[in-house]
């Protein structure tokens, strides 16, 4: 059995990365490994963070050690943390990479660790080329990737991006495991009662942080084409950019009675209600690598309407677990219309069989296999 450390966000930091890391740590523990998380004492300065707060007020996950050591803005801290991890000599370090801004800190830490000539460093690359480009992206990314021994990606798009930087190092594609830690599927009526929603209406869900590339503007345009069909849109998630243009669209398109806005951060304990309340999950993205919303929809057995961008079509077999449409309002509207024509129950058997592919033990096993192969 191996000693494993995951470098990336963990409680009290909130969000999908922290949730993923904590669930992955549990998977390693279930396999008999020791596993802890090294998180951030400072992830982003407040002025760089687009949401209301970086921190969760929910209890810490039980049975997982989380050390908040990394200050992403302090080079002296990077050296100190790297030396600390070097001395600990874990067998495997798994490091999350989602933003070039983190490249200098993580790359420096890992270069210190590698001096122990023992620890194998496996990167889980959520993104290699970011959705929103900034100065310094390329050198920061290159510096970070150079510190890793091997890579996991969760979509073909990220694998392709990775190969433009690292054509030779070992890399494997593993589908994003299902988030199974948000509780069981609830009866739709119970979930809607909890959220104060009408039990009899047709309701589709846009879930997660709201950013430009996620295409909420396209979805609002699509909903304006469905106004006569008594379909409502539930938007659940925090704005990570200016909300004003979206609110103006709702007003201008006459959608005040069509769109239900729950645009605050959705706590982990509330996720099951939103997913269980919906008829379908809509992902109208303009570009995408993979999405943490897709495995959520799988877990809660919700059909999806997704746009034909990035890794989404390979995750959502068209006509089986959902519908794949072009990223245009008319096509999204037609996809929602077709979903209701086919009916939710049409997709459920496919969702139940397809979701079996997305296990945490498979992710943990692939990482340990990669690390073992590096020793040969």
Buried (B, 14 or more C-beta within 10 A) or exposed (E): EBBBBBBBBBBBBBBBBBBBBBBBBBBBBEBEBBBBBBBBEBBBEEEEEEBEEBEBEEEEBEEBEBBBBBBBBBEEBBBBBBBBBBEBEBBBBBBBBBBBBBBBBBBBBBBBBBEBEEBBBBBBBBBBBBBEEEEEBEEBBBBBBBBBBBBBBBBBBBBEBBBEBBEEBBBBBBBBBBBBBBBEBBEBEEBBBBBEBEEEEBBBBBBBBBBBEBBBBBBBBBBBBBEEEEBBBBBBBBBBBEEEEBBEBBEEBEBEEBBBBBBEBBEBEBBBBBBBBBBBBBBBBBBBBBBBBBBBBBBBBBBBBBBBBBBBBBBBEEEBBBBBBEBBBEBBBBBBBEBBEEEBEEBBEBBEEBBEEBBBEBBBBBBBEBBEEBEE
